[in-house]
Amino acid sequence: MEFKGRTLELTKGDWTLFPGLCKGCGLCIQKCPKKCIAWSKVLGVYGTPAVEANDECIACGICQMVCPDTAIRVDRKKKVAEA
């Protein structure tokens, strides 16, 4: 079983999917407010398509919260304070 995450470094944060946990339910796609999550070519745990986000992601973390299998992790980038 593959539990290594695939991390996409996006503008607002890092979006990681663990294909070994993703069963392809699509809940994250339905709940994403930016509609920036889509099916990917990578297969999940049951041989069903996994998901991936694109750069429209605002790193809100809703997909992480609704995933029933904790297959998604969102790490929001810290804002750099201007001097």
Biopython code that builds the backbone (N, CA, C, O; Angstrom):
import numpy as np
from Bio.PDB.StructureBuilder import StructureBuilder

atoms = [
    (1, "MET", "N", (0.861, -1.196, 0.000)),
    (1, "MET", "CA", (0.000, 0.000, 0.000)),
    (1, "MET", "C", (0.894, 1.243, 0.000)),
    (1, "MET", "O", (1.878, 1.322, 0.735)),
    (2, "GLU", "N", (0.528, 2.199, -0.836)),
    (2, "GLU", "CA", (1.329, 3.416, -1.009)),
    (2, "GLU", "C", (0.741, 4.555, -0.179)),
    (2, "GLU", "O", (-0.347, 5.052, -0.471)),
    (3, "PHE", "N", (1.471, 4.962, 0.853)),
    (3, "PHE", "CA", (0.977, 6.050, 1.702)),
    (3, "PHE", "C", (1.801, 7.321, 1.545)),
    (3, "PHE", "O", (1.722, 8.233, 2.369)),
    (4, "LYS", "N", (2.593, 7.369, 0.476)),
    (4, "LYS", "CA", (3.361, 8.569, 0.210)),
    (4, "LYS", "C", (2.435, 9.593, -0.437)),
    (4, "LYS", "O", (1.683, 9.260, -1.353)),
    (5, "GLY", "N", (2.487, 10.825, 0.031)),
    (5, "GLY", "CA", (1.623, 11.852, -0.513)),
    (5, "GLY", "C", (2.166, 12.452, -1.794)),
    (5, "GLY", "O", (3.377, 12.489, -2.013)),
    (6, "ARG", "N", (1.262, 12.923, -2.639)),
    (6, "ARG", "CA", (1.629, 13.688, -3.827)),
    (6, "ARG", "C", (1.301, 15.138, -3.520)),
    (6, "ARG", "O", (0.130, 15.504, -3.422)),
    (7, "THR", "N", (2.328, 15.969, -3.368)),
    (7, "THR", "CA", (2.115, 17.362, -2.993)),
    (7, "THR", "C", (2.200, 18.272, -4.204)),
    (7, "THR", "O", (3.149, 18.220, -4.986)),
    (8, "LEU", "N", (1.179, 19.107, -4.336)),
    (8, "LEU", "CA", (1.168, 20.140, -5.372)),
    (8, "LEU", "C", (1.455, 21.466, -4.672)),
    (8, "LEU", "O", (0.728, 21.862, -3.761)),
    (9, "GLU", "N", (2.512, 22.145, -5.097)),
    (9, "GLU", "CA", (2.848, 23.441, -4.507)),
    (9, "GLU", "C", (2.095, 24.517, -5.270)),
    (9, "GLU", "O", (2.489, 24.917, -6.365)),
    (10, "LEU", "N", (1.006, 24.977, -4.671)),
    (10, "LEU", "CA", (0.150, 25.965, -5.311)),
    (10, "LEU", "C", (0.433, 27.351, -4.737)),
    (10, "LEU", "O", (1.169, 27.481, -3.759)),
    (11, "THR", "N", (-0.142, 28.372, -5.335)),
    (11, "THR", "CA", (0.118, 29.751, -4.926)),
    (11, "THR", "C", (-0.210, 30.008, -3.460)),
    (11, "THR", "O", (0.587, 30.606, -2.738)),
    (12, "LYS", "N", (-1.381, 29.557, -3.021)),
    (12, "LYS", "CA", (-1.844, 29.850, -1.653)),
    (12, "LYS", "C", (-1.393, 28.820, -0.617)),
    (12, "LYS", "O", (-1.460, 29.082, 0.584)),
    (13, "GLY", "N", (-0.938, 27.660, -1.068)),
    (13, "GLY", "CA", (-0.526, 26.639, -0.111)),
    (13, "GLY", "C", (-0.123, 25.344, -0.789)),
    (13, "GLY", "O", (-0.172, 25.217, -2.012)),
    (14, "ASP", "N", (0.274, 24.391, 0.030)),
    (14, "ASP", "CA", (0.633, 23.068, -0.473)),
    (14, "ASP", "C", (-0.569, 22.145, -0.310)),
    (14, "ASP", "O", (-1.163, 22.073, 0.765)),
    (15, "TRP", "N", (-0.919, 21.447, -1.370)),
    (15, "TRP", "CA", (-2.086, 20.567, -1.394)),
    (15, "TRP", "C", (-1.585, 19.147, -1.598)),
    (15, "TRP", "O", (-1.024, 18.827, -2.646)),
    (16, "THR", "N", (-1.786, 18.295, -0.599)),
    (16, "THR", "CA", (-1.266, 16.929, -0.649)),
    (16, "THR", "C", (-2.397, 15.916, -0.675)),
    (16, "THR", "O", (-3.344, 15.992, 0.108)),
    (17, "LEU", "N", (-2.276, 14.964, -1.595)),
    (17, "LEU", "CA", (-3.222, 13.862, -1.656)),
    (17, "LEU", "C", (-2.465, 12.566, -1.389)),
    (17, "LEU", "O", (-1.369, 12.352, -1.906)),
    (18, "PHE", "N", (-3.060, 11.717, -0.582)),
    (18, "PHE", "CA", (-2.504, 10.393, -0.309)),
    (18, "PHE", "C", (-3.327, 9.379, -1.100)),
    (18, "PHE", "O", (-4.387, 8.953, -0.643)),
    (19, "PRO", "N", (-2.836, 8.979, -2.313)),
    (19, "PRO", "CA", (-3.615, 8.063, -3.158)),
    (19, "PRO", "C", (-3.953, 6.748, -2.466)),
    (19, "PRO", "O", (-4.971, 6.132, -2.782)),
    (20, "GLY", "N", (-3.116, 6.305, -1.525)),
    (20, "GLY", "CA", (-3.378, 5.063, -0.805)),
    (20, "GLY", "C", (-4.563, 5.151, 0.135)),
    (20, "GLY", "O", (-5.013, 4.134, 0.662)),
    (21, "LEU", "N", (-5.081, 6.367, 0.354)),
    (21, "LEU", "CA", (-6.249, 6.558, 1.214)),
    (21, "LEU", "C", (-7.482, 7.009, 0.425)),
    (21, "LEU", "O", (-8.611, 6.849, 0.890)),
    (22, "CYS", "N", (-7.267, 7.570, -0.764)),
    (22, "CYS", "CA", (-8.379, 8.120, -1.558)),
    (22, "CYS", "C", (-9.165, 7.007, -2.234)),
    (22, "CYS", "O", (-8.609, 6.211, -2.991)),
    (23, "LYS", "N", (-10.473, 6.959, -1.951)),
    (23, "LYS", "CA", (-11.309, 5.929, -2.579)),
    (23, "LYS", "C", (-12.107, 6.485, -3.755)),
    (23, "LYS", "O", (-12.900, 5.767, -4.364)),
    (24, "GLY", "N", (-11.900, 7.763, -4.074)),
    (24, "GLY", "CA", (-12.556, 8.344, -5.237)),
    (24, "GLY", "C", (-14.026, 8.646, -5.039)),
    (24, "GLY", "O", (-14.819, 8.501, -5.969)),
    (25, "CYS", "N", (-14.403, 9.068, -3.832)),
    (25, "CYS", "CA", (-15.821, 9.346, -3.565)),
    (25, "CYS", "C", (-16.286, 10.664, -4.177)),
    (25, "CYS", "O", (-17.473, 10.837, -4.453)),
    (26, "GLY", "N", (-15.348, 11.600, -4.391)),
    (26, "GLY", "CA", (-15.704, 12.865, -5.031)),
    (26, "GLY", "C", (-16.302, 13.912, -4.117)),
    (26, "GLY", "O", (-16.716, 14.971, -4.589)),
    (27, "LEU", "N", (-16.360, 13.647, -2.819)),
    (27, "LEU", "CA", (-16.940, 14.609, -1.880)),
    (27, "LEU", "C", (-16.179, 15.938, -1.902)),
    (27, "LEU", "O", (-16.785, 17.006, -1.816)),
    (28, "CYS", "N", (-14.865, 15.866, -2.016)),
    (28, "CYS", "CA", (-14.040, 17.085, -2.050)),
    (28, "CYS", "C", (-14.375, 17.923, -3.288)),
    (28, "CYS", "O", (-14.404, 19.151, -3.221)),
    (29, "ILE", "N", (-14.629, 17.249, -4.425)),
    (29, "ILE", "CA", (-14.978, 17.961, -5.662)),
    (29, "ILE", "C", (-16.298, 18.702, -5.469)),
    (29, "ILE", "O", (-16.435, 19.854, -5.879)),
    (30, "GLN", "N", (-17.271, 18.035, -4.842)),
    (30, "GLN", "CA", (-18.591, 18.635, -4.626)),
    (30, "GLN", "C", (-18.531, 19.828, -3.686)),
    (30, "GLN", "O", (-19.229, 20.818, -3.904)),
    (31, "LYS", "N", (-17.703, 19.753, -2.637)),
    (31, "LYS", "CA", (-17.707, 20.776, -1.583)),
    (31, "LYS", "C", (-16.745, 21.929, -1.819)),
    (31, "LYS", "O", (-16.817, 22.930, -1.106)),
    (32, "CYS", "N", (-15.842, 21.825, -2.796)),
    (32, "CYS", "CA", (-14.854, 22.879, -3.032)),
    (32, "CYS", "C", (-15.537, 24.171, -3.488)),
    (32, "CYS", "O", (-16.226, 24.171, -4.508)),
    (33, "PRO", "N", (-15.354, 25.290, -2.737)),
    (33, "PRO", "CA", (-16.021, 26.543, -3.110)),
    (33, "PRO", "C", (-15.463, 27.148, -4.401)),
    (33, "PRO", "O", (-16.153, 27.922, -5.065)),
    (34, "LYS", "N", (-14.235, 26.809, -4.758)),
    (34, "LYS", "CA", (-13.620, 27.351, -5.972)),
    (34, "LYS", "C", (-13.745, 26.400, -7.171)),
    (34, "LYS", "O", (-13.349, 26.742, -8.285)),
    (35, "LYS", "N", (-14.300, 25.204, -6.930)),
    (35, "LYS", "CA", (-14.440, 24.184, -7.978)),
    (35, "LYS", "C", (-13.104, 23.937, -8.689)),
    (35, "LYS", "O", (-13.044, 23.833, -9.914)),
    (36, "CYS", "N", (-12.041, 23.848, -7.890)),
    (36, "CYS", "CA", (-10.698, 23.688, -8.464)),
    (36, "CYS", "C", (-10.134, 22.288, -8.266)),
    (36, "CYS", "O", (-8.959, 22.055, -8.550)),
    (37, "ILE", "N", (-10.951, 21.349, -7.782)),
    (37, "ILE", "CA", (-10.501, 19.965, -7.611)),
    (37, "ILE", "C", (-11.141, 19.128, -8.716)),
    (37, "ILE", "O", (-12.338, 19.230, -8.981)),
    (38, "ALA", "N", (-10.315, 18.300, -9.351)),
    (38, "ALA", "CA", (-10.815, 17.462, -10.442)),
    (38, "ALA", "C", (-10.219, 16.063, -10.326)),
    (38, "ALA", "O", (-9.293, 15.829, -9.548)),
    (39, "TRP", "N", (-10.764, 15.143, -11.109)),
    (39, "TRP", "CA", (-10.225, 13.786, -11.149)),
    (39, "TRP", "C", (-8.837, 13.826, -11.762)),
    (39, "TRP", "O", (-8.580, 14.616, -12.671)),
    (40, "SER", "N", (-7.943, 12.981, -11.272)),
    (40, "SER", "CA", (-6.578, 12.935, -11.804)),
    (40, "SER", "C", (-6.321, 11.607, -12.488)),
    (40, "SER", "O", (-7.159, 10.705, -12.446)),
    (41, "LYS", "N", (-5.165, 11.488, -13.116)),
    (41, "LYS", "CA", (-4.780, 10.241, -13.776)),
    (41, "LYS", "C", (-4.241, 9.221, -12.769)),
    (41, "LYS", "O", (-4.116, 8.036, -13.077)),
    (42, "VAL", "N", (-3.923, 9.698, -11.563)),
    (42, "VAL", "CA", (-3.422, 8.812, -10.508)),
    (42, "VAL", "C", (-4.604, 8.026, -9.938)),
    (42, "VAL", "O", (-5.683, 8.578, -9.719)),
    (43, "LEU", "N", (-4.390, 6.752, -9.705)),
    (43, "LEU", "CA", (-5.468, 5.923, -9.165)),
    (43, "LEU", "C", (-5.378, 5.842, -7.646)),
    (43, "LEU", "O", (-4.290, 5.821, -7.071)),
    (44, "GLY", "N", (-6.540, 5.797, -7.013)),
    (44, "GLY", "CA", (-6.626, 5.685, -5.568)),
    (44, "GLY", "C", (-6.594, 4.229, -5.116)),
    (44, "GLY", "O", (-6.255, 3.329, -5.884)),
    (45, "VAL", "N", (-6.949, 4.024, -3.875)),
    (45, "VAL", "CA", (-6.823, 2.733, -3.213)),
    (45, "VAL", "C", (-7.623, 1.609, -3.884)),
    (45, "VAL", "O", (-7.189, 0.458, -3.856)),
    (46, "TYR", "N", (-8.768, 1.910, -4.478)),
    (46, "TYR", "CA", (-9.592, 0.864, -5.094)),
    (46, "TYR", "C", (-9.450, 0.835, -6.612)),
    (46, "TYR", "O", (-10.257, 0.208, -7.297)),
    (47, "GLY", "N", (-8.426, 1.511, -7.144)),
    (47, "GLY", "CA", (-8.251, 1.567, -8.583)),
    (47, "GLY", "C", (-9.165, 2.575, -9.241)),
    (47, "GLY", "O", (-9.273, 2.626, -10.466)),
    (48, "THR", "N", (-9.823, 3.378, -8.422)),
    (48, "THR", "CA", (-10.675, 4.454, -8.937)),
    (48, "THR", "C", (-9.815, 5.706, -9.065)),
    (48, "THR", "O", (-8.787, 5.807, -8.396)),
    (49, "PRO", "N", (-10.207, 6.665, -9.909)),
    (49, "PRO", "CA", (-9.399, 7.880, -10.040)),
    (49, "PRO", "C", (-9.315, 8.637, -8.717)),
    (49, "PRO", "O", (-10.297, 8.743, -7.982)),
    (50, "ALA", "N", (-8.135, 9.156, -8.433)),
    (50, "ALA", "CA", (-7.951, 10.037, -7.279)),
    (50, "ALA", "C", (-8.214, 11.473, -7.766)),
    (50, "ALA", "O", (-8.693, 11.676, -8.882)),
    (51, "VAL", "N", (-7.903, 12.443, -6.938)),
    (51, "VAL", "CA", (-8.195, 13.842, -7.279)),
    (51, "VAL", "C", (-6.933, 14.695, -7.198)),
    (51, "VAL", "O", (-5.918, 14.281, -6.638)),
    (52, "GLU", "N", (-7.022, 15.898, -7.772)),
    (52, "GLU", "CA", (-5.951, 16.873, -7.649)),
    (52, "GLU", "C", (-6.544, 18.270, -7.757)),
    (52, "GLU", "O", (-7.590, 18.468, -8.375)),
    (53, "ALA", "N", (-5.861, 19.237, -7.146)),
    (53, "ALA", "CA", (-6.317, 20.626, -7.179)),
    (53, "ALA", "C", (-5.508, 21.394, -8.210)),
    (53, "ALA", "O", (-4.436, 20.954, -8.626)),
    (54, "ASN", "N", (-6.031, 22.551, -8.624)),
    (54, "ASN", "CA", (-5.254, 23.410, -9.504)),
    (54, "ASN", "C", (-4.941, 24.728, -8.792)),
    (54, "ASN", "O", (-5.288, 24.898, -7.623)),
    (55, "ASP", "N", (-4.299, 25.644, -9.481)),
    (55, "ASP", "CA", (-3.789, 26.848, -8.832)),
    (55, "ASP", "C", (-4.870, 27.851, -8.431)),
    (55, "ASP", "O", (-4.554, 28.893, -7.857)),
    (56, "GLU", "N", (-6.139, 27.557, -8.723)),
    (56, "GLU", "CA", (-7.219, 28.417, -8.244)),
    (56, "GLU", "C", (-7.522, 28.133, -6.771)),
    (56, "GLU", "O", (-8.314, 28.840, -6.149)),
    (57, "CYS", "N", (-6.895, 27.109, -6.222)),
    (57, "CYS", "CA", (-7.086, 26.714, -4.826)),
    (57, "CYS", "C", (-6.729, 27.870, -3.889)),
    (57, "CYS", "O", (-5.677, 28.494, -4.026)),
    (58, "ILE", "N", (-7.624, 28.143, -2.934)),
    (58, "ILE", "CA", (-7.381, 29.214, -1.956)),
    (58, "ILE", "C", (-6.914, 28.649, -0.611)),
    (58, "ILE", "O", (-6.812, 29.383, 0.372)),
    (59, "ALA", "N", (-6.637, 27.365, -0.573)),
    (59, "ALA", "CA", (-6.152, 26.679, 0.637)),
    (59, "ALA", "C", (-7.088, 26.885, 1.829)),
    (59, "ALA", "O", (-6.641, 27.109, 2.954)),
    (60, "CYS", "N", (-8.391, 26.806, 1.561)),
    (60, "CYS", "CA", (-9.385, 26.997, 2.627)),
    (60, "CYS", "C", (-9.463, 25.772, 3.539)),
    (60, "CYS", "O", (-9.837, 25.885, 4.707)),
    (61, "GLY", "N", (-9.108, 24.600, 3.001)),
    (61, "GLY", "CA", (-9.108, 23.388, 3.818)),
    (61, "GLY", "C", (-10.430, 22.655, 3.896)),
    (61, "GLY", "O", (-10.536, 21.669, 4.626)),
    (62, "ILE", "N", (-11.442, 23.101, 3.169)),
    (62, "ILE", "CA", (-12.745, 22.429, 3.216)),
    (62, "ILE", "C", (-12.624, 20.996, 2.712)),
    (62, "ILE", "O", (-13.233, 20.086, 3.274)),
    (63, "CYS", "N", (-11.842, 20.791, 1.657)),
    (63, "CYS", "CA", (-11.677, 19.432, 1.119)),
    (63, "CYS", "C", (-11.060, 18.508, 2.162)),
    (63, "CYS", "O", (-11.444, 17.344, 2.285)),
    (64, "GLN", "N", (-10.109, 19.039, 2.903)),
    (64, "GLN", "CA", (-9.467, 18.258, 3.971)),
    (64, "GLN", "C", (-10.483, 17.886, 5.045)),
    (64, "GLN", "O", (-10.467, 16.770, 5.564)),
    (65, "MET", "N", (-11.370, 18.831, 5.376)),
    (65, "MET", "CA", (-12.363, 18.590, 6.429)),
    (65, "MET", "C", (-13.440, 17.602, 6.014)),
    (65, "MET", "O", (-13.901, 16.813, 6.840)),
    (66, "VAL", "N", (-13.859, 17.627, 4.730)),
    (66, "VAL", "CA", (-14.956, 16.753, 4.304)),
    (66, "VAL", "C", (-14.498, 15.372, 3.868)),
    (66, "VAL", "O", (-15.327, 14.473, 3.723)),
    (67, "CYS", "N", (-13.198, 15.177, 3.654)),
    (67, "CYS", "CA", (-12.713, 13.867, 3.191)),
    (67, "CYS", "C", (-12.930, 12.820, 4.276)),
    (67, "CYS", "O", (-12.389, 12.943, 5.375)),
    (68, "PRO", "N", (-13.727, 11.782, 3.972)),
    (68, "PRO", "CA", (-14.011, 10.767, 4.996)),
    (68, "PRO", "C", (-12.813, 9.861, 5.296)),
    (68, "PRO", "O", (-12.823, 9.118, 6.278)),
    (69, "ASP", "N", (-11.789, 9.927, 4.450)),
    (69, "ASP", "CA", (-10.651, 9.017, 4.603)),
    (69, "ASP", "C", (-9.337, 9.734, 4.926)),
    (69, "ASP", "O", (-8.265, 9.134, 4.841)),
    (70, "THR", "N", (-9.416, 10.996, 5.291)),
    (70, "THR", "CA", (-8.246, 11.840, 5.591)),
    (70, "THR", "C", (-7.149, 11.683, 4.528)),
    (70, "THR", "O", (-5.968, 11.553, 4.849)),
    (71, "ALA", "N", (-7.570, 11.698, 3.260)),
    (71, "ALA", "CA", (-6.636, 11.520, 2.152)),
    (71, "ALA", "C", (-6.056, 12.849, 1.656)),
    (71, "ALA", "O", (-5.150, 12.858, 0.822)),
    (72, "ILE", "N", (-6.575, 13.966, 2.167)),
    (72, "ILE", "CA", (-6.130, 15.286, 1.704)),
    (72, "ILE", "C", (-5.568, 16.086, 2.868)),
    (72, "ILE", "O", (-6.116, 16.088, 3.970)),
    (73, "ARG", "N", (-4.462, 16.767, 2.594)),
    (73, "ARG", "CA", (-3.882, 17.670, 3.591)),
    (73, "ARG", "C", (-3.601, 19.005, 2.909)),
    (73, "ARG", "O", (-2.991, 19.045, 1.841)),
    (74, "VAL", "N", (-4.041, 20.082, 3.521)),
    (74, "VAL", "CA", (-3.819, 21.425, 2.980)),
    (74, "VAL", "C", (-2.990, 22.208, 3.985)),
    (74, "VAL", "O", (-3.365, 22.346, 5.150)),
    (75, "ASP", "N", (-1.856, 22.718, 3.517)),
    (75, "ASP", "CA", (-0.997, 23.556, 4.350)),
    (75, "ASP", "C", (-0.945, 24.947, 3.737)),
    (75, "ASP", "O", (-0.282, 25.178, 2.726)),
    (76, "ARG", "N", (-1.658, 25.863, 4.374)),
    (76, "ARG", "CA", (-1.719, 27.235, 3.872)),
    (76, "ARG", "C", (-0.367, 27.915, 4.031)),
    (76, "ARG", "O", (0.301, 27.753, 5.052)),
    (77, "LYS", "N", (0.033, 28.672, 3.021)),
    (77, "LYS", "CA", (1.300, 29.399, 3.103)),
    (77, "LYS", "C", (1.137, 30.596, 4.020)),
    (77, "LYS", "O", (0.097, 31.254, 4.024)),
    (78, "LYS", "N", (2.166, 30.869, 4.789)),
    (78, "LYS", "CA", (2.145, 32.023, 5.701)),
    (78, "LYS", "C", (2.302, 33.297, 4.858)),
    (78, "LYS", "O", (3.063, 33.335, 3.891)),
    (79, "LYS", "N", (1.567, 34.324, 5.254)),
    (79, "LYS", "CA", (1.717, 35.607, 4.568)),
    (79, "LYS", "C", (3.024, 36.229, 5.015)),
    (79, "LYS", "O", (3.354, 36.227, 6.201)),
    (80, "VAL", "N", (3.759, 36.756, 4.063)),
    (80, "VAL", "CA", (5.030, 37.412, 4.387)),
    (80, "VAL", "C", (4.729, 38.862, 4.715)),
    (80, "VAL", "O", (4.189, 39.604, 3.895)),
    (81, "ALA", "N", (5.091, 39.255, 5.938)),
    (81, "ALA", "CA", (4.852, 40.640, 6.362)),
    (81, "ALA", "C", (5.848, 41.556, 5.669)),
    (81, "ALA", "O", (7.047, 41.281, 5.611)),
    (82, "GLU", "N", (5.306, 42.667, 5.139)),
    (82, "GLU", "CA", (6.206, 43.617, 4.479)),
    (82, "GLU", "C", (6.835, 44.543, 5.502)),
    (82, "GLU", "O", (6.166, 45.034, 6.411)),
    (83, "ALA", "N", (8.112, 44.770, 5.343)),
    (83, "ALA", "CA", (8.865, 45.595, 6.312)),
    (83, "ALA", "C", (8.639, 47.071, 6.061)),
    (83, "ALA", "O", (9.189, 47.910, 6.774)),
]
sb = StructureBuilder()
sb.init_structure("model")
sb.init_model(0)
sb.init_chain("A")
sb.init_seg("    ")
for serial, (resi, resn, name, xyz) in enumerate(atoms, 1):
    if name == "N":
        sb.init_residue(resn, " ", resi, " ")
    sb.init_atom(name, np.array(xyz, "f"), 0.0, 1.0, " ", f" {name:<3s}", serial, name[0])
structure = sb.get_structure()
